[in-house]
Amino acid sequence: MAIQPIRYFGDPVLTTPAAPVVDFDKELRTLVEDLTETMHDAPGAGLAAPQIGVSLRVFVWEVDGELGHLINPTLDLSEEMQDGEEGCLSFPGVFADTPRALRAVAKGFTMHGEPLVVEGTEFLARALQHETDHLNGILFVDRMPQDLRKGAMKEIRESEWFNAAASAGQEPTIKVSPHFTRGLGN
């Protein structure tokens, strides 16, 4: 187990869809342990493998004292929406209201290849959606209404971490969500 560096906005791995996991082996279990340890160190409520530079469909979360992980997730979302502040470890210090479904059912596998269904509302639903988006190359700024996204992008461009990445030659990419966003984030 080891704490891994978190990739920041502008790193192409964050906007590239991750590959499905096909081998449920010791390396996968080590990845889940590294993600968990890195998330706790940050600290955060969730962390997806692309955020530590591993382009696989794996994420971990800890919400309301419940620690979990999911491999190769799919989501079923409620029509009912929630608004709430959201942040991301790949955007240090940036928080903005981001619309999400109020309820989410995530289906996937444990690190041992066993089927797993996780049902969540409110904050857990938000975390499941946020981390699954990371696996699809979608960032939380992609989900913001345009006016909020403009303000968030201004805050990002003025941040110390972004300017350090930009001076290292990493250019940010904003993708429009390929998923139905109920008219938001376009």
Biotite code that builds the C-alpha atoms (Angstrom):
import biotite.structure as struc

atoms = struc.array([
    struc.Atom([0.000, 0.000, 0.000], chain_id="A", res_id=1, res_name="MET", atom_name="CA", element="C"),
    struc.Atom([1.180, 3.478, -0.820], chain_id="A", res_id=2, res_name="ALA", atom_name="CA", element="C"),
    struc.Atom([-0.150, 6.995, -1.016], chain_id="A", res_id=3, res_name="ILE", atom_name="CA", element="C"),
    struc.Atom([-0.117, 8.050, -4.660], chain_id="A", res_id=4, res_name="GLN", atom_name="CA", element="C"),
    struc.Atom([0.100, 11.564, -6.142], chain_id="A", res_id=5, res_name="PRO", atom_name="CA", element="C"),
    struc.Atom([-3.284, 12.892, -7.245], chain_id="A", res_id=6, res_name="ILE", atom_name="CA", element="C"),
    struc.Atom([-3.533, 14.120, -10.824], chain_id="A", res_id=7, res_name="ARG", atom_name="CA", element="C"),
    struc.Atom([-4.886, 17.633, -11.288], chain_id="A", res_id=8, res_name="TYR", atom_name="CA", element="C"),
    struc.Atom([-7.171, 19.152, -13.886], chain_id="A", res_id=9, res_name="PHE", atom_name="CA", element="C"),
    struc.Atom([-5.261, 19.436, -17.145], chain_id="A", res_id=10, res_name="GLY", atom_name="CA", element="C"),
    struc.Atom([-3.836, 15.901, -16.994], chain_id="A", res_id=11, res_name="ASP", atom_name="CA", element="C"),
    struc.Atom([-5.211, 13.991, -20.022], chain_id="A", res_id=12, res_name="PRO", atom_name="CA", element="C"),
    struc.Atom([-5.856, 10.836, -17.955], chain_id="A", res_id=13, res_name="VAL", atom_name="CA", element="C"),
    struc.Atom([-8.739, 12.703, -16.277], chain_id="A", res_id=14, res_name="LEU", atom_name="CA", element="C"),
    struc.Atom([-10.617, 13.261, -19.536], chain_id="A", res_id=15, res_name="THR", atom_name="CA", element="C"),
    struc.Atom([-9.967, 9.836, -21.055], chain_id="A", res_id=16, res_name="THR", atom_name="CA", element="C"),
    struc.Atom([-12.527, 7.061, -20.502], chain_id="A", res_id=17, res_name="PRO", atom_name="CA", element="C"),
    struc.Atom([-11.017, 4.294, -18.362], chain_id="A", res_id=18, res_name="ALA", atom_name="CA", element="C"),
    struc.Atom([-10.704, 0.681, -19.478], chain_id="A", res_id=19, res_name="ALA", atom_name="CA", element="C"),
    struc.Atom([-12.789, -2.058, -17.863], chain_id="A", res_id=20, res_name="PRO", atom_name="CA", element="C"),
    struc.Atom([-11.073, -4.277, -15.324], chain_id="A", res_id=21, res_name="VAL", atom_name="CA", element="C"),
    struc.Atom([-10.643, -7.813, -16.659], chain_id="A", res_id=22, res_name="VAL", atom_name="CA", element="C"),
    struc.Atom([-8.278, -9.312, -14.069], chain_id="A", res_id=23, res_name="ASP", atom_name="CA", element="C"),
    struc.Atom([-9.431, -9.503, -10.459], chain_id="A", res_id=24, res_name="PHE", atom_name="CA", element="C"),
    struc.Atom([-5.989, -10.217, -9.083], chain_id="A", res_id=25, res_name="ASP", atom_name="CA", element="C"),
    struc.Atom([-3.506, -9.075, -6.457], chain_id="A", res_id=26, res_name="LYS", atom_name="CA", element="C"),
    struc.Atom([-2.620, -5.964, -8.508], chain_id="A", res_id=27, res_name="GLU", atom_name="CA", element="C"),
    struc.Atom([-6.276, -4.897, -8.437], chain_id="A", res_id=28, res_name="LEU", atom_name="CA", element="C"),
    struc.Atom([-6.464, -5.396, -4.669], chain_id="A", res_id=29, res_name="ARG", atom_name="CA", element="C"),
    struc.Atom([-3.291, -3.307, -4.287], chain_id="A", res_id=30, res_name="THR", atom_name="CA", element="C"),
    struc.Atom([-4.859, -0.582, -6.454], chain_id="A", res_id=31, res_name="LEU", atom_name="CA", element="C"),
    struc.Atom([-7.960, -0.502, -4.226], chain_id="A", res_id=32, res_name="VAL", atom_name="CA", element="C"),
    struc.Atom([-5.728, -0.272, -1.131], chain_id="A", res_id=33, res_name="GLU", atom_name="CA", element="C"),
    struc.Atom([-3.669, 2.541, -2.707], chain_id="A", res_id=34, res_name="ASP", atom_name="CA", element="C"),
    struc.Atom([-6.827, 4.429, -3.671], chain_id="A", res_id=35, res_name="LEU", atom_name="CA", element="C"),
    struc.Atom([-8.211, 4.067, -0.143], chain_id="A", res_id=36, res_name="THR", atom_name="CA", element="C"),
    struc.Atom([-5.007, 5.189, 1.523], chain_id="A", res_id=37, res_name="GLU", atom_name="CA", element="C"),
    struc.Atom([-4.616, 8.135, -0.884], chain_id="A", res_id=38, res_name="THR", atom_name="CA", element="C"),
    struc.Atom([-8.258, 9.186, -0.380], chain_id="A", res_id=39, res_name="MET", atom_name="CA", element="C"),
    struc.Atom([-7.840, 9.123, 3.409], chain_id="A", res_id=40, res_name="HIS", atom_name="CA", element="C"),
    struc.Atom([-4.579, 11.074, 3.214], chain_id="A", res_id=41, res_name="ASP", atom_name="CA", element="C"),
    struc.Atom([-6.033, 13.794, 0.936], chain_id="A", res_id=42, res_name="ALA", atom_name="CA", element="C"),
    struc.Atom([-8.666, 13.692, 2.664], chain_id="A", res_id=43, res_name="PRO", atom_name="CA", element="C"),
    struc.Atom([-11.660, 13.126, 0.419], chain_id="A", res_id=44, res_name="GLY", atom_name="CA", element="C"),
    struc.Atom([-14.989, 11.304, 0.180], chain_id="A", res_id=45, res_name="ALA", atom_name="CA", element="C"),
    struc.Atom([-14.049, 9.396, -2.969], chain_id="A", res_id=46, res_name="GLY", atom_name="CA", element="C"),
    struc.Atom([-11.242, 8.735, -5.413], chain_id="A", res_id=47, res_name="LEU", atom_name="CA", element="C"),
    struc.Atom([-11.201, 7.128, -8.858], chain_id="A", res_id=48, res_name="ALA", atom_name="CA", element="C"),
    struc.Atom([-8.246, 5.264, -10.358], chain_id="A", res_id=49, res_name="ALA", atom_name="CA", element="C"),
    struc.Atom([-7.685, 7.840, -13.152], chain_id="A", res_id=50, res_name="PRO", atom_name="CA", element="C"),
    struc.Atom([-7.072, 10.441, -10.437], chain_id="A", res_id=51, res_name="GLN", atom_name="CA", element="C"),
    struc.Atom([-3.873, 8.594, -9.545], chain_id="A", res_id=52, res_name="ILE", atom_name="CA", element="C"),
    struc.Atom([-2.967, 7.988, -13.192], chain_id="A", res_id=53, res_name="GLY", atom_name="CA", element="C"),
    struc.Atom([-4.421, 4.476, -13.557], chain_id="A", res_id=54, res_name="VAL", atom_name="CA", element="C"),
    struc.Atom([-6.923, 4.312, -16.417], chain_id="A", res_id=55, res_name="SER", atom_name="CA", element="C"),
    struc.Atom([-9.080, 1.482, -15.035], chain_id="A", res_id=56, res_name="LEU", atom_name="CA", element="C"),
    struc.Atom([-12.756, 1.484, -14.003], chain_id="A", res_id=57, res_name="ARG", atom_name="CA", element="C"),
    struc.Atom([-12.183, 1.413, -10.225], chain_id="A", res_id=58, res_name="VAL", atom_name="CA", element="C"),
    struc.Atom([-13.150, 3.821, -7.463], chain_id="A", res_id=59, res_name="PHE", atom_name="CA", element="C"),
    struc.Atom([-13.383, 4.002, -3.686], chain_id="A", res_id=60, res_name="VAL", atom_name="CA", element="C"),
    struc.Atom([-15.543, 6.095, -1.371], chain_id="A", res_id=61, res_name="TRP", atom_name="CA", element="C"),
    struc.Atom([-16.163, 6.793, 2.272], chain_id="A", res_id=62, res_name="GLU", atom_name="CA", element="C"),
    struc.Atom([-19.466, 8.446, 3.085], chain_id="A", res_id=63, res_name="VAL", atom_name="CA", element="C"),
    struc.Atom([-21.098, 8.599, 6.523], chain_id="A", res_id=64, res_name="ASP", atom_name="CA", element="C"),
    struc.Atom([-18.464, 6.227, 7.895], chain_id="A", res_id=65, res_name="GLY", atom_name="CA", element="C"),
    struc.Atom([-19.106, 3.606, 5.195], chain_id="A", res_id=66, res_name="GLU", atom_name="CA", element="C"),
    struc.Atom([-16.004, 2.647, 3.223], chain_id="A", res_id=67, res_name="LEU", atom_name="CA", element="C"),
    struc.Atom([-16.461, 0.932, -0.108], chain_id="A", res_id=68, res_name="GLY", atom_name="CA", element="C"),
    struc.Atom([-15.100, 0.305, -3.559], chain_id="A", res_id=69, res_name="HIS", atom_name="CA", element="C"),
    struc.Atom([-16.624, -0.570, -6.913], chain_id="A", res_id=70, res_name="LEU", atom_name="CA", element="C"),
    struc.Atom([-15.156, -2.098, -10.055], chain_id="A", res_id=71, res_name="ILE", atom_name="CA", element="C"),
    struc.Atom([-16.675, -1.616, -13.559], chain_id="A", res_id=72, res_name="ASN", atom_name="CA", element="C"),
    struc.Atom([-19.707, 0.323, -12.279], chain_id="A", res_id=73, res_name="PRO", atom_name="CA", element="C"),
    struc.Atom([-22.910, 1.143, -14.109], chain_id="A", res_id=74, res_name="THR", atom_name="CA", element="C"),
    struc.Atom([-25.475, 3.599, -12.724], chain_id="A", res_id=75, res_name="LEU", atom_name="CA", element="C"),
    struc.Atom([-29.241, 3.817, -12.635], chain_id="A", res_id=76, res_name="ASP", atom_name="CA", element="C"),
    struc.Atom([-30.294, 7.339, -11.638], chain_id="A", res_id=77, res_name="LEU", atom_name="CA", element="C"),
    struc.Atom([-33.544, 8.802, -10.354], chain_id="A", res_id=78, res_name="SER", atom_name="CA", element="C"),
    struc.Atom([-35.333, 11.533, -12.270], chain_id="A", res_id=79, res_name="GLU", atom_name="CA", element="C"),
    struc.Atom([-35.492, 13.568, -9.056], chain_id="A", res_id=80, res_name="GLU", atom_name="CA", element="C"),
    struc.Atom([-32.573, 15.982, -8.835], chain_id="A", res_id=81, res_name="MET", atom_name="CA", element="C"),
    struc.Atom([-30.575, 17.535, -5.999], chain_id="A", res_id=82, res_name="GLN", atom_name="CA", element="C"),
    struc.Atom([-28.412, 20.629, -5.926], chain_id="A", res_id=83, res_name="ASP", atom_name="CA", element="C"),
    struc.Atom([-25.427, 20.821, -3.659], chain_id="A", res_id=84, res_name="GLY", atom_name="CA", element="C"),
    struc.Atom([-21.867, 21.919, -3.311], chain_id="A", res_id=85, res_name="GLU", atom_name="CA", element="C"),
    struc.Atom([-19.344, 19.569, -4.826], chain_id="A", res_id=86, res_name="GLU", atom_name="CA", element="C"),
    struc.Atom([-15.572, 19.499, -4.878], chain_id="A", res_id=87, res_name="GLY", atom_name="CA", element="C"),
    struc.Atom([-12.920, 17.222, -6.315], chain_id="A", res_id=88, res_name="CYS", atom_name="CA", element="C"),
    struc.Atom([-9.436, 16.194, -5.229], chain_id="A", res_id=89, res_name="LEU", atom_name="CA", element="C"),
    struc.Atom([-8.277, 16.905, -8.797], chain_id="A", res_id=90, res_name="SER", atom_name="CA", element="C"),
    struc.Atom([-9.430, 20.533, -8.360], chain_id="A", res_id=91, res_name="PHE", atom_name="CA", element="C"),
    struc.Atom([-7.935, 21.547, -4.982], chain_id="A", res_id=92, res_name="PRO", atom_name="CA", element="C"),
    struc.Atom([-9.955, 24.232, -3.244], chain_id="A", res_id=93, res_name="GLY", atom_name="CA", element="C"),
    struc.Atom([-12.622, 24.497, -5.965], chain_id="A", res_id=94, res_name="VAL", atom_name="CA", element="C"),
    struc.Atom([-16.214, 23.979, -4.820], chain_id="A", res_id=95, res_name="PHE", atom_name="CA", element="C"),
    struc.Atom([-19.402, 24.741, -6.728], chain_id="A", res_id=96, res_name="ALA", atom_name="CA", element="C"),
    struc.Atom([-23.065, 23.826, -6.773], chain_id="A", res_id=97, res_name="ASP", atom_name="CA", element="C"),
    struc.Atom([-23.407, 20.866, -9.113], chain_id="A", res_id=98, res_name="THR", atom_name="CA", element="C"),
    struc.Atom([-26.742, 19.259, -10.006], chain_id="A", res_id=99, res_name="PRO", atom_name="CA", element="C"),
    struc.Atom([-26.956, 15.479, -9.553], chain_id="A", res_id=100, res_name="ARG", atom_name="CA", element="C"),
    struc.Atom([-29.646, 12.821, -9.342], chain_id="A", res_id=101, res_name="ALA", atom_name="CA", element="C"),
    struc.Atom([-31.019, 12.486, -5.823], chain_id="A", res_id=102, res_name="LEU", atom_name="CA", element="C"),
    struc.Atom([-30.793, 8.673, -5.869], chain_id="A", res_id=103, res_name="ARG", atom_name="CA", element="C"),
    struc.Atom([-28.345, 6.331, -7.551], chain_id="A", res_id=104, res_name="ALA", atom_name="CA", element="C"),
    struc.Atom([-28.053, 2.576, -7.831], chain_id="A", res_id=105, res_name="VAL", atom_name="CA", element="C"),
    struc.Atom([-24.528, 1.507, -8.765], chain_id="A", res_id=106, res_name="ALA", atom_name="CA", element="C"),
    struc.Atom([-23.906, -2.028, -9.989], chain_id="A", res_id=107, res_name="LYS", atom_name="CA", element="C"),
    struc.Atom([-20.472, -3.528, -10.406], chain_id="A", res_id=108, res_name="GLY", atom_name="CA", element="C"),
    struc.Atom([-18.034, -5.856, -8.670], chain_id="A", res_id=109, res_name="PHE", atom_name="CA", element="C"),
    struc.Atom([-15.838, -6.073, -5.601], chain_id="A", res_id=110, res_name="THR", atom_name="CA", element="C"),
    struc.Atom([-12.076, -6.416, -5.944], chain_id="A", res_id=111, res_name="MET", atom_name="CA", element="C"),
    struc.Atom([-12.636, -10.181, -5.633], chain_id="A", res_id=112, res_name="HIS", atom_name="CA", element="C"),
    struc.Atom([-14.972, -10.275, -8.662], chain_id="A", res_id=113, res_name="GLY", atom_name="CA", element="C"),
    struc.Atom([-18.168, -10.659, -6.636], chain_id="A", res_id=114, res_name="GLU", atom_name="CA", element="C"),
    struc.Atom([-21.257, -8.767, -7.876], chain_id="A", res_id=115, res_name="PRO", atom_name="CA", element="C"),
    struc.Atom([-22.111, -5.691, -5.800], chain_id="A", res_id=116, res_name="LEU", atom_name="CA", element="C"),
    struc.Atom([-25.082, -3.313, -5.775], chain_id="A", res_id=117, res_name="VAL", atom_name="CA", element="C"),
    struc.Atom([-24.813, -0.007, -3.884], chain_id="A", res_id=118, res_name="VAL", atom_name="CA", element="C"),
    struc.Atom([-27.892, 2.157, -3.400], chain_id="A", res_id=119, res_name="GLU", atom_name="CA", element="C"),
    struc.Atom([-27.462, 5.719, -2.241], chain_id="A", res_id=120, res_name="GLY", atom_name="CA", element="C"),
    struc.Atom([-29.332, 8.962, -1.780], chain_id="A", res_id=121, res_name="THR", atom_name="CA", element="C"),
    struc.Atom([-28.125, 12.511, -1.336], chain_id="A", res_id=122, res_name="GLU", atom_name="CA", element="C"),
    struc.Atom([-24.362, 12.591, -0.567], chain_id="A", res_id=123, res_name="PHE", atom_name="CA", element="C"),
    struc.Atom([-23.688, 8.906, -1.326], chain_id="A", res_id=124, res_name="LEU", atom_name="CA", element="C"),
    struc.Atom([-25.625, 9.235, -4.606], chain_id="A", res_id=125, res_name="ALA", atom_name="CA", element="C"),
    struc.Atom([-23.543, 12.328, -5.423], chain_id="A", res_id=126, res_name="ARG", atom_name="CA", element="C"),
    struc.Atom([-20.289, 10.476, -4.653], chain_id="A", res_id=127, res_name="ALA", atom_name="CA", element="C"),
    struc.Atom([-21.260, 7.449, -6.764], chain_id="A", res_id=128, res_name="LEU", atom_name="CA", element="C"),
    struc.Atom([-22.107, 9.714, -9.708], chain_id="A", res_id=129, res_name="GLN", atom_name="CA", element="C"),
    struc.Atom([-18.983, 11.869, -9.311], chain_id="A", res_id=130, res_name="HIS", atom_name="CA", element="C"),
    struc.Atom([-16.610, 8.888, -9.197], chain_id="A", res_id=131, res_name="GLU", atom_name="CA", element="C"),
    struc.Atom([-18.344, 7.049, -12.050], chain_id="A", res_id=132, res_name="THR", atom_name="CA", element="C"),
    struc.Atom([-18.049, 10.239, -14.115], chain_id="A", res_id=133, res_name="ASP", atom_name="CA", element="C"),
    struc.Atom([-14.272, 10.136, -13.530], chain_id="A", res_id=134, res_name="HIS", atom_name="CA", element="C"),
    struc.Atom([-14.214, 6.659, -15.075], chain_id="A", res_id=135, res_name="LEU", atom_name="CA", element="C"),
    struc.Atom([-16.011, 8.039, -18.132], chain_id="A", res_id=136, res_name="ASN", atom_name="CA", element="C"),
    struc.Atom([-13.601, 10.972, -18.545], chain_id="A", res_id=137, res_name="GLY", atom_name="CA", element="C"),
    struc.Atom([-16.193, 13.459, -17.260], chain_id="A", res_id=138, res_name="ILE", atom_name="CA", element="C"),
    struc.Atom([-15.260, 16.079, -14.661], chain_id="A", res_id=139, res_name="LEU", atom_name="CA", element="C"),
    struc.Atom([-17.589, 17.786, -12.222], chain_id="A", res_id=140, res_name="PHE", atom_name="CA", element="C"),
    struc.Atom([-17.144, 21.104, -14.042], chain_id="A", res_id=141, res_name="VAL", atom_name="CA", element="C"),
    struc.Atom([-18.758, 19.400, -17.065], chain_id="A", res_id=142, res_name="ASP", atom_name="CA", element="C"),
    struc.Atom([-21.943, 18.965, -14.986], chain_id="A", res_id=143, res_name="ARG", atom_name="CA", element="C"),
    struc.Atom([-22.199, 22.590, -13.863], chain_id="A", res_id=144, res_name="MET", atom_name="CA", element="C"),
    struc.Atom([-24.602, 25.029, -15.477], chain_id="A", res_id=145, res_name="PRO", atom_name="CA", element="C"),
    struc.Atom([-22.679, 27.267, -17.888], chain_id="A", res_id=146, res_name="GLN", atom_name="CA", element="C"),
    struc.Atom([-22.697, 30.373, -15.669], chain_id="A", res_id=147, res_name="ASP", atom_name="CA", element="C"),
    struc.Atom([-21.287, 28.457, -12.689], chain_id="A", res_id=148, res_name="LEU", atom_name="CA", element="C"),
    struc.Atom([-18.743, 26.703, -14.906], chain_id="A", res_id=149, res_name="ARG", atom_name="CA", element="C"),
    struc.Atom([-17.416, 30.052, -16.113], chain_id="A", res_id=150, res_name="LYS", atom_name="CA", element="C"),
    struc.Atom([-16.888, 31.190, -12.513], chain_id="A", res_id=151, res_name="GLY", atom_name="CA", element="C"),
    struc.Atom([-15.260, 27.881, -11.577], chain_id="A", res_id=152, res_name="ALA", atom_name="CA", element="C"),
    struc.Atom([-12.943, 28.047, -14.598], chain_id="A", res_id=153, res_name="MET", atom_name="CA", element="C"),
    struc.Atom([-11.887, 31.566, -13.605], chain_id="A", res_id=154, res_name="LYS", atom_name="CA", element="C"),
    struc.Atom([-11.109, 30.312, -10.089], chain_id="A", res_id=155, res_name="GLU", atom_name="CA", element="C"),
    struc.Atom([-9.160, 27.376, -11.561], chain_id="A", res_id=156, res_name="ILE", atom_name="CA", element="C"),
    struc.Atom([-7.126, 29.582, -13.917], chain_id="A", res_id=157, res_name="ARG", atom_name="CA", element="C"),
    struc.Atom([-6.153, 31.789, -10.959], chain_id="A", res_id=158, res_name="GLU", atom_name="CA", element="C"),
    struc.Atom([-5.173, 28.884, -8.697], chain_id="A", res_id=159, res_name="SER", atom_name="CA", element="C"),
    struc.Atom([-1.584, 28.119, -7.780], chain_id="A", res_id=160, res_name="GLU", atom_name="CA", element="C"),
    struc.Atom([-1.876, 24.397, -8.609], chain_id="A", res_id=161, res_name="TRP", atom_name="CA", element="C"),
    struc.Atom([-3.298, 25.097, -12.078], chain_id="A", res_id=162, res_name="PHE", atom_name="CA", element="C"),
    struc.Atom([-0.618, 27.622, -12.942], chain_id="A", res_id=163, res_name="ASN", atom_name="CA", element="C"),
    struc.Atom([2.075, 25.180, -11.832], chain_id="A", res_id=164, res_name="ALA", atom_name="CA", element="C"),
    struc.Atom([0.559, 22.518, -14.135], chain_id="A", res_id=165, res_name="ALA", atom_name="CA", element="C"),
    struc.Atom([0.188, 25.000, -17.013], chain_id="A", res_id=166, res_name="ALA", atom_name="CA", element="C"),
    struc.Atom([3.834, 26.027, -16.722], chain_id="A", res_id=167, res_name="SER", atom_name="CA", element="C"),
    struc.Atom([4.716, 22.311, -16.970], chain_id="A", res_id=168, res_name="ALA", atom_name="CA", element="C"),
    struc.Atom([2.905, 22.185, -20.344], chain_id="A", res_id=169, res_name="GLY", atom_name="CA", element="C"),
    struc.Atom([-0.379, 20.552, -19.285], chain_id="A", res_id=170, res_name="GLN", atom_name="CA", element="C"),
    struc.Atom([-3.283, 22.193, -21.080], chain_id="A", res_id=171, res_name="GLU", atom_name="CA", element="C"),
    struc.Atom([-6.801, 21.776, -19.642], chain_id="A", res_id=172, res_name="PRO", atom_name="CA", element="C"),
    struc.Atom([-9.544, 20.091, -21.617], chain_id="A", res_id=173, res_name="THR", atom_name="CA", element="C"),
    struc.Atom([-13.239, 20.691, -21.005], chain_id="A", res_id=174, res_name="ILE", atom_name="CA", element="C"),
    struc.Atom([-15.437, 17.981, -22.451], chain_id="A", res_id=175, res_name="LYS", atom_name="CA", element="C"),
    struc.Atom([-19.164, 18.236, -22.897], chain_id="A", res_id=176, res_name="VAL", atom_name="CA", element="C"),
    struc.Atom([-20.890, 15.317, -21.221], chain_id="A", res_id=177, res_name="SER", atom_name="CA", element="C"),
    struc.Atom([-22.008, 12.571, -23.623], chain_id="A", res_id=178, res_name="PRO", atom_name="CA", element="C"),
    struc.Atom([-24.733, 11.688, -21.107], chain_id="A", res_id=179, res_name="HIS", atom_name="CA", element="C"),
    struc.Atom([-28.158, 13.228, -20.780], chain_id="A", res_id=180, res_name="PHE", atom_name="CA", element="C"),
    struc.Atom([-27.688, 16.109, -18.335], chain_id="A", res_id=181, res_name="THR", atom_name="CA", element="C"),
    struc.Atom([-31.308, 17.267, -18.205], chain_id="A", res_id=182, res_name="ARG", atom_name="CA", element="C"),
    struc.Atom([-30.282, 20.463, -19.966], chain_id="A", res_id=183, res_name="GLY", atom_name="CA", element="C"),
    struc.Atom([-27.523, 21.226, -17.452], chain_id="A", res_id=184, res_name="LEU", atom_name="CA", element="C"),
    struc.Atom([-23.837, 21.584, -18.198], chain_id="A", res_id=185, res_name="GLY", atom_name="CA", element="C"),
    struc.Atom([-24.252, 22.267, -21.911], chain_id="A", res_id=186, res_name="ASN", atom_name="CA", element="C"),
])
